[in-house]
Amino acid sequence: MKEAVHIGGAPSEGPDLQELLGLVARGDQEAFTTVYTAVSGPVLGLVRSVLRDPAQAEEVAQEVLAEVWRSAPRFRASRGSAMTWVLTLAHHRAVDRVRSAEASAARDRAAALLDRTPAFDQVAEQVEARLEREQVRRCVGTLSELQRQSVTLAYYRGLTPREVSELLSVPLGTVKTRLRDGLIRLRGCLGAST
């Protein structure tokens, strides 16, 4: 069954679309002009129904028509009509564009999530800092009450040994001894568990 080529709504004399594709396959530019005129409307209509965006539909339709020029040698009449082949190319290209746009949007969403997610090193540092704090708390727990009190005031509250001495009403030398002994004990505890 021959496909009559209709240009401007009226049947034309000459080869049908299938024969024209055979000529296009051999590089006939005039035949391609006739094919282009015959199929561009249906191609654009199909692509627009898939894409919905007129600008993208026109771009994809042009890509399809360029592919018809390049792929004409692959057309096989035994597999279907020439118009079906062209519209299949158009449908595949339009669906590919939709999938590409969806994949791009998914990549953008993933990138936005990654921007909000702390970097691995930042998370690792936070975990490490938390573990170190817990280890220091355990080691501070091994100090005597007097050592713990002096170390806490000096290192957690930022008081000088003199201020600790005045606050606890203890001689400065005693505070310094408690701090020294406490720090030696902490060093041993922290060093032994690392």
SVG drawing of the C-alpha trace seen along z (x, -y; Angstrom):
<svg xmlns="http://www.w3.org/2000/svg" viewBox="-6 -35 58 42">
<polyline fill="none" stroke="black" stroke-width="0.4" points="0.0,0.0 1.5,-3.3 1.3,-6.4 0.3,-9.4 2.3,-12.5 -0.1,-15.4 1.3,-18.9 -1.0,-21.7 -3.9,-19.2 -3.9,-18.1 -2.5,-14.8 0.6,-15.3 1.8,-13.6 5.0,-11.6 6.6,-9.2 5.0,-8.2 6.6,-8.8 8.2,-5.4 9.9,-6.0 10.9,-9.4 12.7,-8.0 14.5,-5.7 15.7,-8.7 16.6,-10.5 18.7,-7.5 20.7,-8.1 21.2,-11.8 18.5,-13.4 17.9,-16.8 14.8,-17.6 13.2,-14.4 14.0,-15.3 12.4,-18.7 9.2,-16.9 9.4,-14.5 10.1,-17.4 7.0,-19.3 4.8,-16.1 5.8,-15.0 6.8,-18.2 3.2,-19.0 2.4,-15.5 5.8,-15.3 5.4,-18.6 1.8,-17.7 3.0,-14.4 6.0,-15.9 3.9,-18.8 1.4,-16.3 4.2,-14.6 6.2,-17.7 3.5,-20.3 6.2,-23.1 5.9,-24.6 9.6,-25.8 10.9,-22.4 8.5,-20.7 9.8,-22.7 13.4,-21.9 12.7,-18.2 10.7,-18.2 13.8,-19.7 16.0,-17.1 13.6,-14.4 13.6,-15.7 17.4,-15.9 17.4,-12.3 15.1,-11.3 17.7,-12.7 20.5,-10.8 18.6,-7.6 16.7,-7.2 18.9,-4.2 17.6,-2.3 13.9,-2.6 12.4,0.8 9.0,0.9 8.5,4.5 8.3,3.2 5.6,0.5 4.7,-2.6 7.1,-5.5 4.9,-7.8 4.7,-5.3 8.5,-5.1 8.9,-8.9 6.3,-9.3 8.0,-6.5 11.3,-8.4 9.4,-11.5 7.8,-9.7 11.0,-8.1 12.9,-11.5 10.1,-13.3 10.0,-10.6 13.8,-10.8 13.5,-14.6 11.0,-14.1 13.1,-11.5 16.2,-13.7 14.3,-16.7 13.1,-14.5 16.6,-13.1 18.0,-16.6 15.4,-17.8 16.2,-14.7 19.9,-15.6 19.1,-19.2 17.0,-18.0 19.8,-15.6 22.4,-18.4 20.2,-20.7 19.9,-18.0 23.7,-17.4 24.2,-21.2 22.0,-21.0 23.6,-17.8 26.8,-18.3 29.9,-17.0 31.2,-13.6 34.2,-15.2 32.0,-17.5 29.8,-14.6 32.9,-12.6 34.4,-15.5 31.2,-16.0 31.1,-12.3 34.7,-12.3 34.3,-15.4 31.3,-13.8 33.3,-10.7 36.2,-12.7 33.9,-14.7 32.4,-11.4 35.9,-10.1 37.0,-13.2 33.9,-13.0 34.7,-9.4 38.3,-10.4 37.2,-13.4 35.0,-10.9 38.2,-9.0 39.6,-12.1 39.3,-12.6 36.6,-15.1 39.2,-17.7 41.0,-17.3 37.8,-17.3 36.6,-20.5 39.9,-22.3 40.2,-21.1 36.5,-21.9 36.9,-25.5 40.2,-26.1 39.5,-24.5 35.7,-24.5 35.0,-27.8 38.2,-29.5 39.4,-30.6 43.1,-31.1 44.7,-29.0 44.6,-32.1 40.9,-32.6 40.3,-28.9 42.3,-29.2 40.2,-32.2 36.9,-30.6 37.7,-27.4 39.5,-29.1 42.5,-26.8 46.1,-27.8 47.4,-28.5 50.0,-25.8 47.4,-23.2 45.3,-24.2 48.3,-24.0 49.1,-20.5 45.5,-19.3 45.6,-20.7 48.9,-19.1 47.9,-15.7 44.5,-15.8 46.1,-16.7 48.6,-13.8 45.7,-11.4 43.7,-12.7 46.6,-12.4 47.1,-8.8 43.4,-8.0 43.1,-9.7 46.4,-8.4 45.6,-4.8 42.3,-4.7 43.4,-6.2"/>
</svg>
